[in-house]
Amino acid sequence: MIRSFDGNEPRIADSAYVDEAAVVIGDVVVEDGASVWPNTTLRGDHGTIVVGERANVQDNAVLHDAAVLEAETTVGHSAIVHAATVAEGALVGMNAVVLDDAHVGEGAVVAAGSVVTEGTEVPPSTLVAGTPAEPKGEIDDPRLEETADGYAELATRYAETSERLD
C-alpha cells in the first residue's frame, strides 16, 4: 500500500522495487534500485524517510521518524530504524533496533537482535552486538557488498516475474 499523508506523497524511483504488501506512507523517498520487501512499513509522518540507492529493507522491518538509509545498506528482517542514519554499505541485522539520533557508520554491522541506543555513534567498519550494542571488533567483509548486489538482482526478478494470483 502506497499512500499520501498530510499532503506528502511517497517518491519512488522507477527502478526501485516496492512489494505490494509493503506499507509506504507520506514523506518517503525510495531511490534507484532500492528494494522494500513484504510487510515492511515506511511511515513518513514525522520527518522524511530515505531509502538510498540499492538499499534493501527486508520483510517486516519498520522505518519511522526521519530514518535515513544511505546507498547499498541492508536492514534485515523485522529490524527497526527510528530517527537514525545507517551509512553507506552498513547492515542492520534481523530483529535489531537502531534508535533516535544514532548513526551506524559506513560498512558497519549491527548484529541480529542488538539495540543501538539513542545518540550512539557506531564507527565505520565495526561490528556491534548486544543490548545495548557495544563494539566487538573491526569488520571487513566483502559479502556486505554481495548482500546489496543480491537483493538488487532479486528485486529485478520479482519486478519482472512475480504476479498476483488472487
KEKE-3310 file (N, C-alpha, C; in steps of 0.2 Angstrom, whole numbers, plus 5000, padded with zeros to 4 digits):
npx = (5004:5003:5003:4997:5001:4995:4997:5009:5017:5024:5039:5045:5057:5058:5065:5066:5060:5045:5037:5020:5014:5020:5020:5019:5020:5017:5030:5041:5056:5061:5075:5084:5085:5083:5075:5060:5053:5040:5027:5034:5036:5036:5035:5032:5028:5033:5044:5056:5059:5072:5077:5091:5100:5100:5098:5091:5077:5071:5059:5045:5052:5053:5053:5054:5050:5060:5071:5086:5093:5108:5116:5116:5114:5108:5094:5089:5077:5063:5069:5071:5072:5073:5072:5085:5102:5109:5124:5132:5133:5132:5125:5110:5106:5094:5080:5086:5088:5088:5090:5084:5093:5105:5119:5125:5140:5149:5149:5148:5142:5127:5123:5112:5097:5102:5103:5104:5107:5099:5107:5120:5135:5141:5156:5164:5165:5164:5159:5145:5137:5124:5114:5114:5120:5137:5154:5162:5173:5183:5177:5179:5171:5168:5157:5146:5144:5140:5128:5120:5121:5115:5102:5097:5097:5088:5077:5074:5071:5059:5051:5050:5045:5035:5018:5002:4990:4978)
npy = (4994:5010:5027:5044:5056:5070:5079:5075:5064:5048:5046:5037:5029:5024:5013:5006:4993:4990:4980:4975:4971:4979:4994:5010:5026:5043:5056:5049:5043:5033:5027:5025:5008:5003:4992:4986:4976:4963:4966:4976:4992:5009:5023:5039:5051:5059:5067:5065:5050:5041:5029:5024:5023:5007:5001:4990:4985:4973:4960:4964:4974:4990:5007:5024:5041:5051:5042:5037:5028:5026:5023:5006:5000:4987:4982:4971:4957:4961:4971:4987:5004:5020:5036:5038:5036:5026:5022:5022:5006:4999:4986:4982:4970:4956:4958:4968:4984:5001:5016:5033:5047:5040:5034:5024:5018:5019:5004:4997:4984:4979:4968:4954:4956:4965:4981:4997:5011:5027:5041:5035:5032:5022:5016:5017:5002:4993:4980:4979:4973:4966:4972:4986:4989:4986:4989:4975:4973:4976:4975:4968:4964:4957:4951:4960:4969:4960:4957:4968:4968:4956:4957:4968:4961:4951:4959:4964:4952:4949:4960:4958:4945:4941:4938:4943:4931:4930)
npz = (5000:4995:5000:5002:5015:5025:5014:5009:4997:4994:4986:4973:4965:4948:4945:4957:4968:4976:4986:4984:4996:5005:5016:5013:5018:5016:5018:5011:5002:4990:4982:4967:4961:4974:4986:4994:5005:5007:5019:5026:5034:5030:5037:5035:5043:5052:5048:5035:5027:5020:5008:5002:4986:4979:4992:5004:5012:5022:5024:5035:5042:5050:5047:5053:5057:5052:5047:5039:5026:5019:5003:4997:5009:5021:5029:5040:5041:5051:5058:5066:5062:5069:5067:5064:5056:5044:5037:5021:5014:5026:5038:5046:5057:5058:5067:5075:5083:5080:5087:5090:5084:5082:5074:5062:5056:5040:5031:5043:5055:5063:5074:5073:5083:5091:5101:5096:5105:5109:5101:5099:5091:5079:5074:5058:5048:5059:5070:5080:5094:5105:5120:5128:5111:5109:5103:5095:5087:5073:5056:5040:5027:5012:5008:5012:5002:4993:4998:4995:4981:4979:4983:4975:4963:4965:4967:4955:4948:4955:4951:4937:4936:4946:4949:4954:4961:4966)
capx = (5000:5007:4998:5000:4999:4996:5000:5016:5017:5030:5043:5048:5061:5055:5069:5065:5055:5042:5032:5013:5012:5023:5016:5024:5015:5019:5036:5046:5060:5065:5079:5085:5087:5082:5070:5056:5050:5033:5026:5039:5032:5040:5029:5034:5023:5036:5050:5057:5062:5075:5079:5095:5101:5102:5097:5086:5073:5068:5052:5043:5056:5050:5057:5049:5053:5067:5076:5089:5097:5112:5117:5118:5113:5103:5090:5086:5070:5060:5073:5068:5077:5069:5075:5093:5105:5113:5128:5133:5136:5131:5120:5107:5104:5087:5077:5090:5084:5093:5086:5084:5099:5110:5122:5128:5145:5149:5152:5147:5136:5123:5122:5105:5094:5105:5099:5109:5103:5099:5113:5126:5139:5144:5161:5164:5168:5164:5153:5142:5132:5121:5109:5115:5126:5144:5159:5166:5179:5183:5174:5180:5168:5166:5150:5142:5143:5136:5121:5116:5120:5110:5095:5096:5096:5082:5071:5073:5067:5052:5048:5049:5042:5030:5012:4997:4986:4971)
capy = (5000:5017:5032:5050:5058:5077:5082:5072:5058:5045:5047:5031:5029:5019:5007:5003:4988:4991:4975:4977:4970:4984:5000:5016:5032:5050:5059:5044:5043:5027:5029:5020:5001:5001:4987:4987:4969:4962:4968:4982:4999:5015:5028:5046:5056:5064:5068:5061:5043:5040:5023:5026:5019:5000:4999:4985:4984:4967:4959:4966:4980:4997:5014:5029:5047:5054:5037:5038:5023:5028:5018:4999:4997:4982:4982:4964:4955:4963:4976:4994:5010:5025:5043:5037:5036:5020:5025:5018:4999:4996:4981:4981:4963:4954:4960:4973:4991:5007:5022:5041:5051:5035:5034:5017:5021:5016:4997:4993:4979:4979:4961:4952:4956:4971:4988:5003:5016:5034:5045:5031:5033:5016:5018:5013:4995:4990:4975:4980:4967:4966:4977:4990:4987:4988:4986:4969:4972:4979:4971:4970:4958:4959:4949:4965:4972:4955:4957:4973:4966:4950:4960:4972:4956:4948:4964:4964:4946:4950:4965:4955:4938:4939:4940:4941:4926:4930)
capz = (5000:4995:5001:5005:5022:5026:5008:5007:4994:4993:4979:4972:4958:4943:4945:4964:4969:4982:4986:4985:5003:5010:5018:5012:5019:5017:5016:5010:4996:4988:4977:4961:4963:4981:4987:5000:5004:5010:5026:5028:5035:5030:5039:5034:5046:5057:5045:5029:5027:5014:5007:4997:4980:4980:4999:5004:5018:5021:5027:5042:5045:5051:5047:5055:5060:5049:5046:5033:5024:5013:4997:4997:5015:5022:5035:5040:5043:5057:5061:5067:5062:5071:5068:5064:5050:5043:5032:5015:5014:5033:5038:5052:5057:5059:5074:5078:5084:5080:5090:5088:5083:5082:5067:5060:5051:5034:5032:5050:5055:5069:5074:5074:5090:5095:5101:5096:5109:5106:5101:5098:5085:5078:5070:5051:5048:5066:5072:5086:5096:5112:5122:5122:5107:5110:5098:5096:5083:5066:5051:5033:5025:5006:5007:5013:4996:4989:5000:4991:4974:4978:4984:4969:4957:4967:4966:4947:4946:4957:4947:4931:4935:4950:4948:4959:4959:4969)
cpx = (5004:5002:5001:4997:5000:4999:5006:5014:5023:5033:5047:5051:5058:5059:5069:5060:5052:5036:5025:5011:5016:5019:5021:5019:5019:5026:5042:5049:5063:5068:5081:5088:5086:5076:5067:5052:5044:5033:5030:5034:5037:5035:5032:5030:5026:5043:5051:5061:5065:5078:5084:5096:5104:5101:5092:5083:5069:5062:5051:5047:5051:5055:5052:5054:5060:5072:5079:5094:5101:5112:5119:5118:5108:5100:5087:5079:5068:5064:5069:5073:5072:5073:5083:5095:5109:5117:5129:5136:5135:5125:5117:5104:5096:5086:5081:5086:5089:5088:5088:5091:5105:5113:5126:5133:5145:5152:5151:5141:5134:5121:5114:5103:5097:5101:5105:5105:5104:5106:5120:5129:5143:5150:5161:5167:5169:5158:5151:5137:5130:5116:5111:5121:5132:5149:5162:5172:5178:5180:5176:5177:5165:5159:5145:5139:5139:5129:5117:5116:5115:5103:5093:5094:5089:5076:5069:5069:5060:5048:5046:5045:5036:5023:5007:4992:4979:4966)
cpy = (5006:5022:5038:5051:5066:5081:5080:5065:5055:5046:5041:5030:5023:5013:5004:4998:4989:4985:4977:4976:4975:4990:5006:5022:5038:5052:5053:5044:5036:5028:5023:5013:4999:4996:4987:4980:4968:4963:4973:4988:5004:5021:5035:5051:5061:5065:5063:5055:5043:5033:5024:5021:5012:4997:4994:4985:4978:4966:4960:4971:4986:5002:5019:5035:5049:5048:5038:5032:5025:5022:5012:4997:4991:4983:4975:4963:4958:4968:4983:4999:5016:5032:5042:5036:5029:5022:5019:5011:4995:4991:4982:4974:4962:4955:4965:4980:4996:5013:5029:5043:5046:5036:5028:5019:5016:5009:4993:4988:4979:4972:4960:4953:4961:4977:4993:5009:5023:5038:5041:5032:5026:5018:5014:5007:4992:4985:4977:4974:4968:4971:4980:4987:4990:4985:4980:4968:4975:4973:4973:4964:4960:4956:4954:4968:4967:4955:4962:4971:4960:4953:4964:4967:4953:4953:4964:4958:4947:4955:4962:4949:4937:4942:4938:4936:4926:4935)
cpz = (5000:4995:5004:5012:5022:5020:5006:5003:4993:4986:4978:4965:4954:4943:4952:4964:4976:4982:4988:4992:5008:5011:5018:5012:5020:5014:5016:5003:4995:4982:4972:4964:4970:4981:4994:5000:5008:5018:5030:5029:5035:5031:5040:5036:5051:5054:5039:5030:5020:5013:5001:4991:4982:4987:4999:5011:5018:5025:5034:5046:5046:5051:5049:5058:5058:5049:5039:5032:5018:5008:5000:5005:5015:5028:5035:5042:5050:5061:5061:5066:5063:5072:5068:5057:5050:5036:5027:5017:5021:5033:5045:5052:5059:5066:5078:5078:5084:5081:5088:5089:5083:5075:5066:5055:5045:5034:5038:5050:5063:5069:5076:5082:5094:5096:5102:5099:5106:5107:5100:5091:5084:5073:5063:5052:5055:5067:5079:5088:5104:5113:5128:5118:5108:5105:5100:5092:5076:5061:5044:5029:5018:5004:5009:5007:4992:4991:4996:4984:4974:4979:4978:4963:4959:4966:4959:4945:4949:4953:4940:4931:4940:4948:4953:4957:4962:4965)
residu = (MET:ILE:ARG:SER:PHE:ASP:GLY:ASN:GLU:PRO:ARG:ILE:ALA:ASP:SER:ALA:TYR:VAL:ASP:GLU:ALA:ALA:VAL:VAL:ILE:GLY:ASP:VAL:VAL:VAL:GLU:ASP:GLY:ALA:SER:VAL:TRP:PRO:ASN:THR:THR:LEU:ARG:GLY:ASP:HIS:GLY:THR:ILE:VAL:VAL:GLY:GLU:ARG:ALA:ASN:VAL:GLN:ASP:ASN:ALA:VAL:LEU:HIS:ASP:ALA:ALA:VAL:LEU:GLU:ALA:GLU:THR:THR:VAL:GLY:HIS:SER:ALA:ILE:VAL:HIS:ALA:ALA:THR:VAL:ALA:GLU:GLY:ALA:LEU:VAL:GLY:MET:ASN:ALA:VAL:VAL:LEU:ASP:ASP:ALA:HIS:VAL:GLY:GLU:GLY:ALA:VAL:VAL:ALA:ALA:GLY:SER:VAL:VAL:THR:GLU:GLY:THR:GLU:VAL:PRO:PRO:SER:THR:LEU:VAL:ALA:GLY:THR:PRO:ALA:GLU:PRO:LYS:GLY:GLU:ILE:ASP:ASP:PRO:ARG:LEU:GLU:GLU:THR:ALA:ASP:GLY:TYR:ALA:GLU:LEU:ALA:THR:ARG:TYR:ALA:GLU:THR:SER:GLU:ARG:LEU:ASP)
# end
